[in-house]
Every structure is written in structure tokens, then in C-alpha cells.
Amino acid sequence: MTDKIKYPLGFFGNYLYIFLSLLVSVPIFLAIESYVKPLGVHEDEAVSFASTVCFILGVFAGRYISQFWSATLKSLPKMEVLGLATLIVICIGWLFFHADFPLEGRTGINLMLFWVPFAMISILSGILIKVIHSVTENQLQEAQSIATHSKSELHLLQSQLSPHFLFNTLNNMYGLSITDHQKIPDLLLKLSELLRYSVYDATETYVPLKDELTYISNYIEFEKIRIGDRLALSTDVEEIGNANIKIAPMMLIVFIENAFKHSKNTTDQQIFIDIKLKTWGNSILFSVRNSYGKEEQETTHFNKNSGLGLANVSKRLELLYSNAHMINIQSDALYYNVDLQLKMKS
């Protein structure tokens, strides 16, 4: 991704800046006139008008010459900004000091001692305004660029979920077609329901939690048909009726699918799986615990070679729940346990 090259704008920029300068010139004129009147300056209104025009032109001049410096700034240069602000305050202080203590009989020098700091105030103000505006604009563009990249990456990750699930499921159904083919019709019906959700309904960034739980329930029914009496399943899932409670689609199913995948490889007579889900405050609490064989211990860790599903969900958690999730994965000789806490989305 390449950064856009910023070319310097014209002296006045766009018409919005000219309009804003006209609005700001009114209070500037009134402030200068209140400063000039007590000094007994002849034709104070004309002097105030001229000073206002010069001040506005100075601001535009400062803004123009600072474009080349500020165009590449990604963060506010604190020392430079502090220095500019300090110089502006010093110049303003000097104007008031000089108004009370002008040099007697030195008209030319007095004019210089007024106009030089006055011009510095306007130019430095223009520089300061442009620097702050440019940094804000650059940070906004960078944030938009990152968001666009993250959204593209997220769409890619979500597009991988259905093929991943379908690949695993078809492998399982192939085995059953040889050993237990009478289950295939029911499995095909359940599979169509699952694919309908994953392909059509789960395309949004966040979906209602109740819809996701319906999908999980269908998946569990699918696995019950496939595994049969060998499955010892325990579920404690809170009934969610509020459609405003949302979750990233296909986030929890990866852990459940992984539990079924690895528990069926155990040599034990029964497959033990325990699934819990409830809401607490503004969080969704989810846990899944499954039996697995010793031969699985080296391949089921979340951060190792756990396959596309877990690697995918790990990345999606970073993108969608940055600083809004906690995950804890533990395993012992018999069980593999995942505890996940997600902040609700609405």
C-alpha cells in the first residue's frame, strides 16, 4: 500500500478557508481596535482594518510555508509546537508592554517594534494551525487506511470459514458413507442448514448471538447423528432472546468443531464434551471442555499447528475484539479446556 503524495495547496487553499477567515476577521478587527483606541492613533478604524488584513494574510502565509514541513508529520512535534506557542505568547506580551512604554521621539522604531511582533504572531499562528491540522489529517488517513486493510483481511478470513468447515465435514461424511451409510440422508439435511447460515447469514461483521447459537445447536445435532451413542455431551447454554446482543459470526463454532474433531480421536469408549455459554454484564462467557488422547497433546495448542480454524479465529479476535476479549486455554492428560470472554457488540 503506497501513501498518497501530497502536493502543496495554493496560498489561500480552498474556498472554505477564505470563508472561515472572513468570519474570524470580525473578532480580530474588534480586538485590534480595542487595542489601538487607547493609544490615541489617528483614524483608528482604518489602522485596525489594515492590521486585520495584514494579520489574516500573515496566517495564510504561515500556513502556506509550513505545508512542506507538515505534510509528512504523523504525530504532533511537541517541542516545536511548544516553541511556536511560547513565541506567540511572548510577542503578545511584548505588544502590550510596548503600548505602555513606547520609545519617545522614535516613531520609526516604535512602528517596527509593533509590526514585527504583530507579523510574527500572525505567521506563527498560521504555522501552528497548519501543523495541528496536518497531523490530525494524516492520522485520520492512516487510521482509515489501517481500517480498510483490516476490513479486507477480515473478509478474507471469513471467506475461509465455510470451505474449512465443508472440507472437514465432507471428510467425515465420506468415512460414514462406507461404515454407516444410513446416517447420510439426515446428515445432508443438517449440512444444508449449516451451510445456508455460514454462506448467506454470516456475512455481516457482527450477527445476533441468538442466531449464532441456533447455528451451534444445529452443528451439535449434526455431530450427534454422526458420532452416535459414543458421544457423552453436556451443554449449559443460556437462552438468548435479545437480537441486539451480537457477536462475530462463526467465532465460537471453531472451538466446538475443534473439540469434536480431537475428542473423537481418543481411544476411550466415550467422547466427553462439555459446552457452556452465558451472558454476564456486558460480556459473553463461553467455555468448552473435551476429552482427547495423549497423541493429540502436541497438536491441539492454540498457538501451534492447530490448523486453519484456530489460526483464523485467533486473527479474527485480534481484529474484532482488540482489548475486548480474554482467552485461556489449558490441557492436562485427559482434557482440553477453552475459556473465552468477549465484550458484547450491539
N, C-alpha and C positions, 0 to 999 in steps of 0.2 A: 504494500500500500504506500503510495507516494504522497507526500504533502503537497498541497496546492501552493504555488508560488504567488506571493502577494506583491502586487505592483503598487507603488505609491499613488495615492489619490491626488486629485487636483488641490490647489491651495485651499479652496473653500469646501472641498468634499462634495457631498450630495446636498440636495435642497433642504433636507431635514435639518442639517447643521446650520444652514443660513436662517431658517425659520426659528430655531432654538436661540440663535444668537440675538435675533431681534427681540425675542421675549426677555432674554436675560439683560439686554441693554437698558431696559427701563429701570430696574432696580439699581443697576450700575450707575446710570445717569443721576438718579436721586442721591445715591451715596456720595458721588463726586461733588455734586452741587452742595450738599450739606458740609462737605469738607472745604470747598472753595469760598463759600459765602463769608464765613467768619474771618477769612484772610483779607477781605476788602478788595478782591480782584475785580477790575472793571469788566463789564459785560460777562458776568459770571456764568450766565446760561450758555453763551457761545463757547466759553472756555470749557464748561462741563460737557457740552455736546462734542467738542473736538476731542476732549480727553476720553470720552466714551468710545468714539470711533477708533481712536488710537489703541485703546485697551482691547477692543474686540479684534482688531487687525493683529495685535500682538499675540492674542490667544491662538488665532488661526496660524500665525507664523510659527509659534512654538509647536503647535500640533503638526504642522507640515514637516518641519525639520527633524522631528522626533520619529517620524514614520519609519525611517531606515533603521533606527536602533530598536524600536519597539516591535517591529514586525515578527521577529523570531523569538520573542520572550515567551516562555512557558509558565513562569512564575514571577511574582512581584519582586523586583530587586529592592529589598528593604532598605539597605544603606543609601542607595541612590534616591529612593522616594523620600526617605527621612531628610536627606540633604536638601532636596528641592523644597520640601515643606518648610524646613528651617530657614532657607534663604528668603522664601516668600514672607515668612513672619518677620524676619529681620528688616526687610525692605519696607513692610507696612509700618513697623515700629519707627523706622527712620523718617518716613514721611510725616508722621505726627510729631516727632521730635523736631524736625526741621521747620515745621509750621510754627512751632512755638519759639524757636531760636534761629531765625534766618540770619545770614551774614549782612550786616548793614553796609549799604552802598555797593553791594556786589550782585547786581541784578543778573548778569550773565551766569555767574557761578551758582546763584540761587536757582535759576531755571534748570541748570544742569543737575544740581543736587535733587531737584524734584523729578525731572523727566527720566533720568537714568534709572533710579529705583522703580519708578512707575512702569517704565517699559519692561524692566526685569520681572516685575510682578506678573504682568500680562503674559510674557513669553514663557516664564517658568510655569505659570498656571496651565497654559496650553500644553506644554510638555507633560506635566503631571496628569492632566486629564487624558491625554492620548495614551500614555503608558498604562494607566489603570484600565482604560477601555480595551486596549490591545491585548493585555494579559487575560482579561475576562473573556474576550472573544476567542483567543487562542485556546484557552482551557475548555471553553464550550465546544469548539470544533473538535478538539482532541477527545472529549467525552463522547460526542456524537459518533466519532469515528470508532471508538472502542465499543460503543453500544451496538453499532451496525455490524462490526466484526463478531461480537458476542452473539448477536441475534442470528447471524448466518451460521455460526458454529453450532448454536443451539438447534437450529432447523436441521442441520446435518446429523446431529446426534439423535434427534427424534426420528428422522427418516430411517435410521439404522435399527430402531427398536422392533418394528414389525417383521422385517426379514430375519432378524436374530431369533425372535420368538417362533416364527414359522419354520425356520430351519431346525430348531430343536424339536418342535412338535412333530414335524414330518418324520424325523429320525425315529422318534418314539413310536409313532403310528406304524411305521414300516416294520418294526420289531413285533408289534402286536398283530399285524396282518398275517404274520407267519405262525405265531404261537397262540393267539386268542382272537381270531378274526371276527367273532360275533360281536365284539365291542366296537368295531369300526363305524357302523352307522351312527350310533349315539355320539361317538367322538367327533364325527364330521359335523353334526349339528351344533355341538358346543363350539367347535373350532370356528364355524362360520360366525357365531355370535361374538366370539373373541376378536376375530379379525375385523368385523364390522366396527367395533369400538376403536380398535387400535388404528385403523386406516382412516375412518371418517370422523369419529367423535373426539379423538385425542390429538387433534391438530393444533389446538389452542395452546398458548403458553401455560395457562392455568385452567383447570376444569373443576366443576363441583366435586367435592370429596365424596358425596353420596354416589355419584356416577362411577367414580374410581372404585369404590367399594363393591358396587354391583359387578363391575368387571372382575375384580378379585374373587368374588363369590362364584362367578361363572368359571373362572380358571380352576378354583378348588374343586368344583363339581366335575370338571374335565379330568382332573388328576385322580379323583375318587374312582371314576369309571375305569381309568387306565390302570391304576395300581390294584384296586380291589380290596380284599379283606386284609391284605398285608399292612394297610395304612392305619395307624393309630393317630388320629388327628384331634387336636384340641383348639378351639377358637373362642376368643372372647373379644368380639368386635362391637363397639358401641354403634347403635343405630343413629345415623346422621340424617336429619330431615331438612336441615337448613342448606339451601342451594348456594348461599353466599359464602359458605366456608369452602375455600378452594385449595387445590394442591396441584403441583406439576404432574401432568399425566404420565402414567407408566413408571412412576418413581418407586413405589413400594413393590410392585409386581416382580421387579428384578430380584429382590431379596427372597421373595416367596418362591419364585421359579428356581432360584439357586438352592433353596432348602430342599425342594422336591428332587432336584437333579442329583444332589450329593447324598441325600439320605437313602435314595433307592439303591445306591452302590454299596451300602453296608451289608455285611453278611448276616446280620441279625434277622431273626424271624419276622420282626415287625419294624415298620418305619415310623419313628416318633417325630411329629411336627406340632409345635405349639405356636399359635399366632394370636397376638393381642394388639388392639388399637383402641385408643380413647382420646378425647379432647380434654385439655386442662388449661384453663385460662385462654391465652391466645396461641396455644401450642397444640400440635398433633403428636401424640406419643405412640410409637409403633415398635413392636418387638417381634422377632421370630426366632424360634429355637428348634433345632433339628438334630437328630442323631446322624452320625456319619462314621465311616470306618477309619481305621488308623491309616490306611493307604491314601485317604483323602487329605490328611492333615497338612501336607506340603503344597497342596494346590488350591486351597479354599481361602487363603488370606486375601483380604480386600486389596492390598496394595501390591500384590504379586500377580502371577499369571493366572488370573481368575476368569479370563475370557472377556468377550466384548461387553456383556451385560453389566458386570460390576465396574469395569473401567469406564463405561458410558455413564452410569449413574453417578460415579464419583465426580466426573467432569460436570455433569448437569447440576449437582449440588453446589459446586463452586460458582457456576454461572447464575443459578436461580435463587440460591439460598446462601449467598455470601454473608458471613457473620449472622446467619439466621438459622443455623442448624447445628446439632451436636450428634455425633455418631460414635458408638462404642461397639467394637467387635471383639469377642472373646471366644476361645475354644479350649476344650480340655480333651481328655482321652476319648470321650463319648459324644459330647455335644458341641455344636457350633451355635453361637448366640449373637444376634444383631439387635442393638437398641438404637433407635433413631428418634430424634426430637426435631420437629420442623415448626417454624413460625407460620401461623395461618396466613393465607393470602385471601384477599377479598376483592 
